[in-house]
Amino acid sequence: MYKSVVMMDVHADDIAPMERWYYRDHSSEIARRYGPWLARHDSYVALPAPPEAKDYGYYGFRVTETYWHDAPLSGPRGALCFTPPPAWDKVAVASNLPPQPTEDFLGWDALPAERACIRWYIMFRYPLGVRPEEGEDWFLNVHAPEVMKQPGLRRFFSTKLKLEPIPLAGTWSPHVAMATDPPMVQFDRTMELWYDSLSAWKNAVIDDPPTYTKPEWSVDSWYPNTVDTYPFLKPGADFVSTFLLERPADEFLRDARHYVP
């Protein structure tokens, strides 16, 4: 089994037609065609974010997590092309994750009824040129222990992606004028940080953060896309994030009938 994640951002004027497309067309096409391979197909609606979140590659539309029993072959494979969306905006894809986090740093011992939290959901990759083992050593042995010092941080876990991306199933029409397939940038990790509220996030990340140790690449001009302040990764390119509630807004395999071929 593996997991794929699609994080989306759209212009405010496109939200209504994109929601209609997502419910009527795209989620139905995925679930109807690939149900035999699917374990779960869940989607979360992004929360409105504080203005400061824009500096952390904020995506403000949806995050969809799909759990696959196995990888269906890419391409049409007997199905029609996907219905194109009414707008093409920003999409970030992580396509080959283990179904469970690889590291659980903080907060696993909390009882579910103790508190409700908001989730800062992050996908990131190390800058081009940084060796994976160098990035992992910094993240696991230096950065993660410092992140755990954030005031009010309730939960912290991360998933290391497998090396090779798995192409997403299905295909778009070749006649669609705009670029369709999201770039298959392979992120190195996903990460979740949970807080009591958006105000608590702002206090932990903006107002009263811990002291962080800069990685070598943040002060080495040889590496492109370097940033010398937290999170030391270029927002919108190497670091994208959003805010979610604890449970999905939609569980498409369970909640809908799919009236598509």
C-alpha positions as CSV (number, residue, x, y, z in Angstrom):
1,M,0.0,0.0,0.0
2,Y,1.1,3.6,-0.6
3,K,-0.4,7.1,-0.3
4,S,-0.6,10.1,-2.6
5,V,-1.2,13.7,-1.6
6,V,-2.5,16.5,-3.8
7,M,-2.4,20.0,-2.3
8,M,-4.3,22.7,-4.3
9,D,-4.6,26.5,-4.3
10,V,-7.1,28.5,-6.4
11,H,-8.0,32.1,-6.9
12,A,-10.9,33.2,-4.7
13,D,-13.1,33.8,-7.8
14,D,-12.5,30.2,-8.9
15,I,-13.6,28.4,-5.7
16,A,-17.3,27.9,-6.5
17,P,-16.8,26.4,-10.0
18,M,-13.8,24.4,-8.8
19,E,-15.9,22.9,-5.9
20,R,-18.6,21.9,-8.4
21,W,-16.0,20.3,-10.7
22,Y,-14.4,18.5,-7.8
23,Y,-17.7,17.0,-6.5
24,R,-19.5,16.4,-9.8
25,D,-16.6,15.3,-12.0
26,H,-13.1,14.7,-10.6
27,S,-13.8,12.9,-7.4
28,S,-16.4,10.7,-9.1
29,E,-14.0,9.8,-11.9
30,I,-11.3,8.8,-9.5
31,A,-13.5,6.8,-7.2
32,R,-15.5,5.1,-10.0
33,R,-12.6,4.1,-12.2
34,Y,-10.0,3.3,-9.5
35,G,-12.2,1.9,-6.7
36,P,-10.7,-1.6,-7.0
37,W,-7.2,-0.2,-6.2
38,L,-8.4,2.3,-3.5
39,A,-8.6,2.0,0.2
40,R,-9.5,5.6,1.0
41,H,-10.0,8.8,-1.0
42,D,-10.4,11.7,1.5
43,S,-10.3,15.4,0.9
44,Y,-9.9,18.3,3.4
45,V,-10.9,21.9,2.9
46,A,-8.1,24.4,3.7
47,L,-8.8,26.8,6.6
48,P,-8.6,30.5,6.1
49,A,-5.0,31.4,7.2
50,P,-3.4,34.4,9.0
51,P,-1.7,36.8,6.6
52,E,1.7,35.6,7.8
53,A,1.0,32.1,6.3
54,K,1.6,33.5,2.8
55,D,5.3,33.5,3.7
56,Y,5.2,29.7,4.2
57,G,3.9,28.7,0.8
58,Y,0.3,28.7,1.8
59,Y,-2.1,26.7,-0.4
60,G,-5.7,27.7,0.3
61,F,-8.1,25.3,-1.5
62,R,-7.9,21.6,-0.7
63,V,-5.7,18.7,0.3
64,T,-6.7,15.2,-1.0
65,E,-5.1,12.1,0.5
66,T,-5.6,8.8,-1.5
67,Y,-4.6,5.4,-0.1
68,W,-3.9,2.8,-2.8
69,H,-3.8,-1.0,-2.2
70,D,-1.6,-1.1,-5.4
71,A,-0.5,1.2,-8.2
72,P,-2.8,1.2,-11.2
73,L,-1.1,1.7,-14.5
74,S,-0.8,5.3,-15.7
75,G,-2.4,6.5,-18.9
76,P,-5.9,6.0,-20.2
77,R,-6.0,2.1,-19.9
78,G,-9.6,1.8,-21.2
79,A,-11.0,4.9,-19.5
80,L,-11.9,8.3,-21.0
81,C,-9.8,11.3,-20.2
82,F,-10.5,13.3,-17.0
83,T,-12.9,16.2,-17.2
84,P,-10.7,19.3,-17.1
85,P,-11.3,21.8,-14.2
86,P,-12.6,25.3,-14.9
87,A,-9.3,26.8,-13.7
88,W,-5.7,25.7,-13.5
89,D,-3.9,27.2,-10.5
90,K,-1.3,25.8,-8.2
91,V,-1.0,22.1,-7.5
92,A,1.7,20.3,-5.4
93,V,1.9,16.5,-5.5
94,A,3.5,13.9,-3.3
95,S,3.0,10.6,-5.0
96,N,4.8,7.8,-3.1
97,L,4.4,8.0,0.7
98,P,4.2,5.1,3.1
99,P,0.6,5.0,4.5
100,Q,1.8,5.8,8.0
101,P,4.3,8.4,9.2
102,T,7.9,7.3,9.5
103,E,8.6,9.4,12.6
104,D,6.3,10.4,15.4
105,F,8.1,13.0,17.5
106,L,5.5,14.5,19.8
107,G,2.0,14.3,21.2
108,W,1.1,10.6,20.5
109,D,0.1,10.1,24.1
110,A,-2.8,12.7,24.1
111,L,-6.3,11.3,24.4
112,P,-8.6,12.3,21.4
113,A,-11.1,13.9,23.7
114,E,-8.6,16.2,25.5
115,R,-8.6,19.0,22.9
116,A,-9.4,19.8,19.3
117,C,-6.5,21.0,17.1
118,I,-5.7,22.6,13.8
119,R,-3.1,20.9,11.6
120,W,-0.3,22.8,9.9
121,Y,0.2,20.4,6.9
122,I,3.5,20.8,5.1
123,M,5.3,19.2,2.1
124,F,9.0,20.0,1.6
125,R,12.1,19.0,-0.2
126,Y,15.8,19.8,0.4
127,P,17.3,22.4,-1.9
128,L,18.8,21.2,-5.2
129,G,22.3,20.0,-4.7
130,V,21.8,19.0,-1.0
131,R,22.6,15.3,-0.6
132,P,19.5,13.5,0.8
133,E,21.5,12.1,3.7
134,E,22.8,15.5,4.6
135,G,19.2,16.9,4.6
136,E,17.9,14.0,6.7
137,D,20.7,14.4,9.2
138,W,19.9,18.0,9.7
139,F,16.1,17.4,9.9
140,L,16.1,14.4,12.2
141,N,19.0,15.3,14.5
142,V,19.0,19.1,14.6
143,H,15.8,20.6,13.3
144,A,13.1,18.3,14.7
145,P,14.3,18.5,18.3
146,E,14.3,22.3,18.0
147,V,10.8,22.3,16.5
148,M,9.6,20.4,19.5
149,K,10.4,23.5,21.6
150,Q,7.7,25.6,19.9
151,P,5.4,27.0,22.6
152,G,2.0,25.4,22.4
153,L,2.9,22.6,19.9
154,R,0.6,19.7,20.5
155,R,1.5,17.1,17.9
156,F,4.4,16.6,15.5
157,F,5.1,13.8,13.1
158,S,6.6,13.4,9.6
159,T,6.7,11.0,6.7
160,K,9.7,10.4,4.5
161,L,8.8,9.8,0.9
162,K,10.1,6.8,-1.1
163,L,12.7,7.7,-3.7
164,E,10.8,7.1,-6.9
165,P,7.5,9.0,-7.6
166,I,4.6,6.8,-8.9
167,P,2.7,8.4,-11.8
168,L,-0.9,9.2,-11.0
169,A,-3.5,7.2,-12.7
170,G,-5.6,8.5,-15.6
171,T,-4.9,11.1,-18.2
172,W,-6.0,14.6,-19.3
173,S,-7.3,15.4,-22.8
174,P,-4.5,16.4,-25.2
175,H,-6.7,19.2,-26.5
176,V,-6.8,21.1,-23.2
177,A,-5.0,24.3,-24.0
178,M,-3.3,25.0,-20.6
179,A,-0.7,22.8,-18.9
180,T,-2.6,20.1,-17.2
181,D,-0.5,17.5,-15.3
182,P,0.9,19.0,-12.1
183,P,4.7,18.9,-12.2
184,M,5.9,15.7,-10.6
185,V,8.3,17.4,-8.2
186,Q,9.3,14.7,-5.7
187,F,9.1,16.2,-2.2
188,D,11.4,14.6,0.4
189,R,8.9,14.7,3.3
190,T,5.5,15.6,4.6
191,M,5.1,17.0,8.1
192,E,2.3,17.9,10.4
193,L,2.4,20.3,13.4
194,W,-0.8,20.6,15.5
195,Y,-1.8,23.6,17.6
196,D,-4.9,24.6,19.6
197,S,-5.7,27.4,17.2
198,L,-4.4,29.6,14.4
199,S,-3.5,32.2,17.0
200,A,-1.4,29.5,18.8
201,W,0.3,28.8,15.4
202,K,1.2,32.4,15.0
203,N,2.6,32.6,18.5
204,A,4.7,29.5,18.0
205,V,6.0,30.3,14.5
206,I,6.0,34.1,14.2
207,D,5.8,35.8,17.6
208,D,7.8,33.5,20.0
209,P,9.6,30.8,18.1
210,P,12.5,28.8,19.5
211,T,16.1,29.4,18.3
212,Y,16.8,27.3,15.2
213,T,20.2,26.1,13.9
214,K,20.8,27.0,10.3
215,P,21.7,24.1,8.0
216,E,24.9,24.6,6.0
217,W,23.0,25.2,2.8
218,S,21.2,28.2,4.2
219,V,24.5,30.2,4.3
220,D,26.2,28.6,1.3
221,S,25.5,30.6,-1.9
222,W,26.4,27.6,-4.1
223,Y,22.9,26.1,-3.4
224,P,19.9,27.6,-5.3
225,N,16.7,28.5,-3.5
226,T,18.5,28.9,-0.2
227,V,16.8,30.8,2.6
228,D,18.6,31.7,5.8
229,T,15.6,32.0,8.1
230,Y,13.1,29.4,9.3
231,P,12.1,27.1,7.6
232,F,15.3,27.4,5.6
233,L,13.5,26.3,2.4
234,K,12.1,28.5,-0.3
235,P,8.4,29.0,0.2
236,G,6.2,27.9,-2.7
237,A,9.0,25.9,-4.3
238,D,10.7,23.7,-1.7
239,F,8.2,24.3,1.1
240,V,4.4,24.4,0.7
241,S,1.8,24.3,3.5
242,T,-1.8,24.7,4.5
243,F,-4.1,24.5,7.6
244,L,-6.6,21.7,8.0
245,L,-9.1,20.4,10.6
246,E,-8.7,16.9,12.1
247,R,-11.1,15.0,9.9
248,P,-11.8,15.2,6.2
249,A,-14.7,17.2,4.8
250,D,-15.3,14.4,2.2
251,E,-14.7,10.6,2.2
252,F,-15.5,10.0,-1.5
253,L,-15.4,6.2,-1.4
254,R,-18.0,6.1,1.3
255,D,-20.2,9.2,0.7
256,A,-21.0,9.3,-3.0
257,R,-22.4,7.3,-5.9
258,H,-20.4,7.9,-9.0
259,Y,-22.5,8.5,-12.1
260,V,-19.7,8.5,-14.7
261,P,-18.6,5.8,-17.2
